[in-house]
């Protein structure tokens, strides 16, 4: 059997989805891939602390320091190449990646979105905004989706979805937490394992 697929996780904040991946690797649920690099788009993101505790190399690349989206993406691509990364997972990464970037890793970039795509997705739908929109619309079921990333925000092929009940009295914050606990933290490691296993089987390395 070939070595585990090298995975990079791109983050911007607290890193709860990164922690779900770390826990999955520790338990053996994620075994076809290995968490090999964490890149944060923000200095001081708590996700960096989670990476350090897990012994995963980490780097900070900020758009402000790079001066442009092009240089920002070039710096990230440079790190991905240096570490031999084969699969990228966006876990609360708050930057839209360009078509040039996503084309460099076709069907090798995963993202988790806190709704059942195609509902409440696309440009401008992130974080609490997604849950505010779901509650304002009055849906009874929401959830999370893991999908491949392409040049269209939230437009790539769906890999996994899980539904989550919306309850009377939910606030955006309460709903966000339930979606994370019941869907995001389960789906993202499962999708990372699924795609890693596919890459290993296909020998596309």
C-alpha positions as CSV (number, residue, x, y, z in Angstrom):
1,X,0.0,0.0,0.0
2,X,1.3,3.5,-0.8
3,X,2.0,6.0,1.9
4,X,-0.8,8.2,3.2
5,X,-1.8,11.2,1.1
6,X,-0.3,14.4,2.4
7,X,-3.0,16.8,3.4
8,X,-2.8,20.6,4.0
9,X,-5.5,22.4,6.0
10,X,-6.1,26.1,5.3
11,X,-7.6,28.0,8.2
12,X,-8.3,31.5,9.3
13,X,-9.7,31.3,12.9
14,X,-10.3,29.0,15.8
15,X,-9.8,25.7,13.9
16,X,-12.7,23.6,15.2
17,X,-12.9,21.8,11.9
18,X,-9.1,21.3,12.0
19,X,-9.5,19.8,15.4
20,X,-12.1,17.4,14.0
21,X,-9.6,16.3,11.4
22,X,-6.8,15.9,14.1
23,X,-9.1,13.8,16.3
24,X,-10.1,11.7,13.3
25,X,-6.5,11.0,12.5
26,X,-5.7,10.2,16.1
27,X,-8.6,7.7,16.2
28,X,-7.7,6.1,12.9
29,X,-10.9,7.3,11.2
30,X,-8.6,9.3,8.9
31,X,-5.9,6.9,7.9
32,X,-5.6,7.1,4.1
33,X,-4.3,10.7,4.5
34,X,-1.9,12.4,6.9
35,X,-2.2,16.0,8.1
36,X,1.1,17.4,7.0
37,X,0.7,21.2,6.9
38,X,-1.5,23.9,8.3
39,X,-1.6,27.4,6.7
40,X,-3.4,30.3,8.4
41,X,-4.4,33.5,6.6
42,X,-4.4,35.2,10.0
43,X,-1.7,35.8,12.6
44,X,-2.6,34.5,16.0
45,X,-5.4,32.2,14.8
46,X,-6.1,29.6,17.5
47,X,-5.9,27.0,14.8
48,X,-2.1,27.5,14.9
49,X,-2.1,26.4,18.5
50,X,-4.1,23.3,17.6
51,X,-1.6,22.5,14.9
52,X,1.3,22.9,17.3
53,X,-0.2,20.6,19.9
54,X,-0.7,18.0,17.2
55,X,2.8,18.4,16.0
56,X,1.7,19.6,12.5
57,X,4.0,22.1,10.8
58,X,2.3,25.5,10.3
59,X,2.8,28.7,8.5
60,X,1.1,32.1,8.3
61,X,0.5,33.7,5.0
62,X,-1.6,37.0,5.1
63,X,-3.0,38.9,2.1
64,X,-2.0,42.1,3.8
65,X,1.7,41.1,4.0
66,X,1.6,39.8,0.5
67,X,0.1,43.0,-0.9
68,X,-2.1,41.2,-3.6
69,X,-4.2,38.1,-4.0
70,X,-1.8,36.9,-6.7
71,X,1.2,37.0,-4.4
72,X,-0.9,35.6,-1.5
73,X,-1.8,32.6,-3.6
74,X,1.7,32.2,-4.9
75,X,3.1,32.0,-1.4
76,X,0.5,29.3,-0.4
77,X,1.3,27.3,-3.6
78,X,5.0,27.5,-2.8
79,X,4.4,26.0,0.6
80,X,2.1,23.3,-0.8
81,X,4.8,22.3,-3.2
82,X,7.6,22.3,-0.6
83,X,5.6,19.9,1.6
84,X,4.5,17.7,-1.3
85,X,0.8,18.3,-0.5
86,X,-1.6,16.2,-2.5
87,X,-5.0,17.2,-0.9
88,X,-6.1,20.6,0.4
89,X,-8.9,21.0,3.0
90,X,-10.4,24.4,3.6
91,X,-11.5,24.6,7.2
92,X,-12.9,28.0,8.0
93,X,-10.6,29.6,5.4
94,X,-11.9,33.1,4.8
95,X,-10.4,33.8,1.4
96,X,-12.0,33.1,-2.0
97,X,-9.4,31.3,-4.1
98,X,-8.9,32.3,-7.8
99,X,-9.6,30.1,-10.8
100,X,-5.8,29.8,-11.4
101,X,-5.3,28.4,-7.9
102,X,-8.2,25.9,-8.0
103,X,-7.1,24.8,-11.5
104,X,-3.7,23.8,-10.0
105,X,-5.4,21.2,-7.8
106,X,-8.5,19.9,-9.7
107,X,-10.6,17.7,-7.4
108,X,-8.0,18.0,-4.8
109,X,-9.5,20.9,-2.7
110,X,-12.3,20.2,-0.2
111,X,-14.4,22.8,1.6
112,X,-17.1,22.4,4.2
113,X,-20.1,24.8,4.0
114,X,-22.7,25.1,6.8
115,X,-25.8,24.6,4.7
116,X,-27.3,22.1,2.3
117,X,-26.0,23.4,-1.0
118,X,-27.5,24.8,-3.2
119,X,-29.4,26.6,-0.4
120,X,-27.7,29.6,1.4
121,X,-24.4,29.4,-0.5
122,X,-22.2,31.3,-2.8
123,X,-20.5,34.7,-2.5
124,X,-21.3,36.5,0.8
125,X,-22.6,33.4,2.5
126,X,-20.2,32.4,5.3
127,X,-20.1,32.0,9.0
128,X,-23.2,33.2,10.9
129,X,-24.6,34.8,7.8
130,X,-25.6,31.4,6.5
131,X,-27.5,30.5,9.7
132,X,-29.1,34.0,9.8
133,X,-30.4,33.4,6.3
134,X,-31.7,29.9,7.0
135,X,-33.6,31.2,10.1
136,X,-35.0,34.2,8.2
137,X,-36.2,32.0,5.4
138,X,-37.9,29.7,7.9
139,X,-36.4,26.3,6.8
140,X,-37.1,23.4,9.1
141,X,-34.0,21.5,8.0
142,X,-30.5,22.8,7.3
143,X,-27.1,21.0,7.5
144,X,-23.6,21.0,6.0
145,X,-22.0,20.1,2.7
146,X,-18.5,19.0,1.8
147,X,-17.7,19.8,-1.8
148,X,-14.8,20.1,-4.2
149,X,-13.6,23.6,-4.7
150,X,-13.6,25.2,-8.2
151,X,-13.6,28.7,-9.5
152,X,-17.3,29.2,-8.5
153,X,-17.8,29.9,-4.7
154,X,-19.5,26.8,-3.3
155,X,-20.0,25.6,-6.9
156,X,-17.9,22.4,-7.0
157,X,-19.2,18.8,-7.0
158,X,-20.8,17.7,-3.7
159,X,-19.1,14.9,-1.9
160,X,-21.1,14.5,1.3
161,X,-24.1,16.2,2.9
162,X,-25.8,15.8,6.3
163,X,-29.1,17.3,7.4
164,X,-29.6,19.0,10.8
165,X,-33.0,19.9,12.3
166,X,-33.9,23.6,12.9
167,X,-35.6,24.0,16.2
168,X,-38.1,26.5,17.6
169,X,-36.2,29.3,19.3
170,X,-32.9,28.7,17.6
171,X,-30.6,31.7,17.3
172,X,-28.0,31.8,14.6
173,X,-25.3,31.0,17.2
174,X,-27.2,28.0,18.6
175,X,-27.9,26.7,15.1
176,X,-24.3,27.2,14.0
177,X,-23.1,25.1,17.0
178,X,-25.6,22.3,16.3
179,X,-24.6,22.2,12.6
180,X,-20.9,22.0,13.5
181,X,-21.4,19.3,16.1
182,X,-23.9,17.1,14.2
183,X,-22.6,17.7,10.6
184,X,-19.4,19.6,9.9
185,X,-17.2,17.8,12.4
186,X,-18.3,14.4,11.1
187,X,-18.5,15.1,7.4
188,X,-15.2,16.8,6.9
189,X,-13.0,14.0,8.3
190,X,-15.2,11.4,6.4
191,X,-14.8,13.3,3.1
192,X,-11.0,13.7,3.7
193,X,-10.7,9.9,4.2
194,X,-12.9,9.2,1.2
195,X,-10.9,11.4,-1.2
196,X,-7.6,10.3,0.2
197,X,-8.5,6.7,-0.3
198,X,-9.6,7.4,-3.9
199,X,-6.2,9.2,-4.6
200,X,-4.3,6.2,-3.2
201,X,-6.3,3.7,-5.1
202,X,-6.0,5.5,-8.4
203,X,-2.3,6.0,-7.9
204,X,-2.6,9.6,-9.2
205,X,0.4,11.0,-7.4
